[in-house]
Amino acid sequence: MSTTGSHDPVDIDRENARRAAVGLGIWLTLTMTAVLLLLLFGSSITGLFV
């Protein structure tokens, strides 16, 4: 690993923050979709297992 290369810690932090924001957005979307599906079709889904 070279220590002479130039890198900007701020750019690295921005990239990490962007990845975290995208990951959080995807996680929230999946969670809200699951909740919505359970609210709409919960009784039908329960009927399959009972």
NORRA-V322278 format. One record per backbone hydrogen bond with DSSP energy under -1.0 kcal/mol. NH is the residue of the N-H (numbers start at 1). CO is the residue of the C=O. Records with the same first field share a line. If there is no record, write none. Layout:
NH=CO, CO
This chain:
12=8
13=9
14=10
15=11
16=12
17=13
18=14
19=15
20=16
21=17
22=18
23=19
24=20
25=21
26=22
27=23
28=24
29=25
30=26
31=27
32=28
33=29
34=30
35=31
36=32
37=33
38=34
39=35
40=36
41=37
42=38
45=41
46=42
47=43
49=46
50=46
